[in-house]
């Protein structure tokens, strides 16, 4: 396994970082988080056309750029750092992974090129209001008609579900339960019978929607009823991508706390000269570096086709969630009173830390999965 | 001549080993061949028993040795720290007298740094070295000295000037341990082992040529020794597993390792024995407990991530980035792992954690973990010192105001 980034990957990171520094300053984050859409279509067009970022994880034969998961994770890390408000996670990570894992070659051919070009934005609708992230929690029913499904039920916590042009829905066949009957399907975001409700989210930088399906006609994706493994793989990949996003955000907060500790003066000295603050910062760095290692390793494991991927994904998700949340809390603490104000930016990342901690399953959930998935030789 | 490549080095060492490796040689004779040829420490300078090879190529050489079970140079204990320090700061006299016998294993070494009055504050050493016109006279006390009871030489940090600020008044010496003015007493630890010693100096002597670097440069030299210690150049973790090979040279090596490793036999327990967590949890049935599962998972994640972090640091170093204070990062991570492991072993053991020795779980191994882990966050620089190092040198935070910058004689000290 490779433990460093290549020169090309470093250069790629720099390009993405520069773009995001320019397009996603905190002022833009604040402007966009107040909108219902939650993203700037102009910036989306630029990141699609100039940097071809949505094409990154899509193989070339399906109109993509065919990069690896490591590159995708670099993008996620930088987006996490800059807190970019855009449907990248939903479209390029969740939906693309689901289509690649579940779809037939023809379905990939028909769905992926437009997602890769950024001309349509897709998302994955998996979770329901029970808030669980495992296959057995899926209740939305797909009734099989000749060549299509009819969907009845609800989805919730759907990232960018209110704005996505294309929905990849996880349903179950009528009468099935548990891990059986899991079925993927695709449906236009504005198909008749879908009722979309934007949820009031604690993290306003990542929009979530509730979707009610009242007899909605949808196209099966892959073999009906055989989606269990594709779903797990999709969730693992999503967890790894999100982990990389989280360590990027955590790095931003740690940097900001340290920077502040070097200029804030109390008792006649900068507060960063007090061991109470220094030791906090050292602990943050350790936690961050360990979480980064887990996130990077897991990303490389996707590209390597590592059979331990499920355990690695859960390790990365749990480590990154804990690190981001802990660093976010300490960042506020080091800023003191001003860190608790709306005008200071820390809370924007704090809220993303919180939403990421819970999304795809909280650290305790993933630690339990680590125990179930642990095998010799990880 | 072309620069050596992995292929050329591999071929060259293979040929040399094929011509020279002989398990019937005595350990010292074989290692003298290694010293003469440079294959024993290929990363060292050509002039001094090495071949000037890059670390990556040096590990290629190690692989070839391992492939045919050829014995290497002596690496255990403090000797490699002594060698690294002498290579960097020593005179040709030092190099000639000490390096070869370090490699052959004929001499063993100890490190005379810590004192009862200066632990974390190493530069506060009060062991004194006074020059009487012909030689240095040493008086004072050192502590936590591993292997002092059998060491031939010690790396000594002593005060030679009390009027200068503390870091400037220290000088580094090589001390002959086998002399009348040196008394060594064992120090018993809370886990019952006695791995370390107290060393008392009463008019012990050092000839002037065994001063290392300039008078007053002791702190700088000690930093070299400690940097090598932190990056694991010492032989503490090596050769722990028995090769199982039979033959006179292997027996000799085994005996050597056993002697040097004796003080370290509880070190695996000190690190927390992460490897035992899952087997013990399964064996005791505690694996069914949700809380135990959470704590074990935390441990496994932390331990794995720490390992990957160390690999990232190594990989970065191989790409030519200088090794900095990341050693402090991995040391602190290891402390966190050890403490979590101790919690996990307590949870798994339940009431059995009350017992020790042959009454305890795994014949006392688990109890030994619980009473050995506290050493991890103290030895080799406390967690708090590591945090300071990380904050100041990695994160660039300002140093604490100091109260010990004047002449050392005026600095407040422990009451003795």
Boltz contact constraints between the chains, C-beta under 6 A:
constraints:
  - contact:
      token1: [A, 3]
      token2: [B, 311]
      max_distance: 6.0
  - contact:
      token1: [A, 3]
      token2: [B, 312]
      max_distance: 6.0
  - contact:
      token1: [A, 3]
      token2: [B, 315]
      max_distance: 6.0
  - contact:
      token1: [A, 4]
      token2: [B, 315]
      max_distance: 6.0
  - contact:
      token1: [A, 4]
      token2: [B, 316]
      max_distance: 6.0
  - contact:
      token1: [A, 4]
      token2: [B, 319]
      max_distance: 6.0
  - contact:
      token1: [A, 258]
      token2: [B, 395]
      max_distance: 6.0
  - contact:
      token1: [A, 270]
      token2: [B, 398]
      max_distance: 6.0
  - contact:
      token1: [A, 272]
      token2: [B, 397]
      max_distance: 6.0
  - contact:
      token1: [A, 272]
      token2: [B, 398]
      max_distance: 6.0
  - contact:
      token1: [A, 273]
      token2: [B, 398]
      max_distance: 6.0
  - contact:
      token1: [A, 273]
      token2: [B, 400]
      max_distance: 6.0
  - contact:
      token1: [A, 278]
      token2: [B, 391]
      max_distance: 6.0
  - contact:
      token1: [A, 278]
      token2: [B, 397]
      max_distance: 6.0
  - contact:
      token1: [A, 279]
      token2: [B, 387]
      max_distance: 6.0
  - contact:
      token1: [A, 281]
      token2: [B, 391]
      max_distance: 6.0
  - contact:
      token1: [A, 281]
      token2: [B, 395]
      max_distance: 6.0
  - contact:
      token1: [A, 282]
      token2: [B, 387]
      max_distance: 6.0
  - contact:
      token1: [A, 282]
      token2: [B, 390]
      max_distance: 6.0
  - contact:
      token1: [A, 282]
      token2: [B, 391]
      max_distance: 6.0
  - contact:
      token1: [A, 285]
      token2: [B, 390]
      max_distance: 6.0
  - contact:
      token1: [A, 286]
      token2: [B, 329]
      max_distance: 6.0
  - contact:
      token1: [A, 286]
      token2: [B, 332]
      max_distance: 6.0
  - contact:
      token1: [A, 286]
      token2: [B, 333]
      max_distance: 6.0
  - contact:
      token1: [A, 289]
      token2: [B, 309]
      max_distance: 6.0
  - contact:
      token1: [A, 290]
      token2: [B, 305]
      max_distance: 6.0
  - contact:
      token1: [A, 290]
      token2: [B, 309]
      max_distance: 6.0
  - contact:
      token1: [A, 293]
      token2: [B, 305]
      max_distance: 6.0
  - contact:
      token1: [A, 293]
      token2: [B, 308]
      max_distance: 6.0
  - contact:
      token1: [A, 293]
      token2: [B, 309]
      max_distance: 6.0
  - contact:
      token1: [A, 293]
      token2: [B, 312]
      max_distance: 6.0
  - contact:
      token1: [A, 294]
      token2: [B, 305]
      max_distance: 6.0
  - contact:
      token1: [A, 297]
      token2: [B, 308]
      max_distance: 6.0
  - contact:
      token1: [A, 315]
      token2: [B, 301]
      max_distance: 6.0
  - contact:
      token1: [A, 318]
      token2: [B, 301]
      max_distance: 6.0
  - contact:
      token1: [A, 319]
      token2: [B, 301]
      max_distance: 6.0
  - contact:
      token1: [A, 319]
      token2: [B, 305]
      max_distance: 6.0
  - contact:
      token1: [A, 367]
      token2: [B, 294]
      max_distance: 6.0
  - contact:
      token1: [A, 367]
      token2: [B, 297]
      max_distance: 6.0
  - contact:
      token1: [A, 370]
      token2: [B, 297]
      max_distance: 6.0
  - contact:
      token1: [A, 371]
      token2: [B, 293]
      max_distance: 6.0
  - contact:
      token1: [A, 371]
      token2: [B, 297]
      max_distance: 6.0
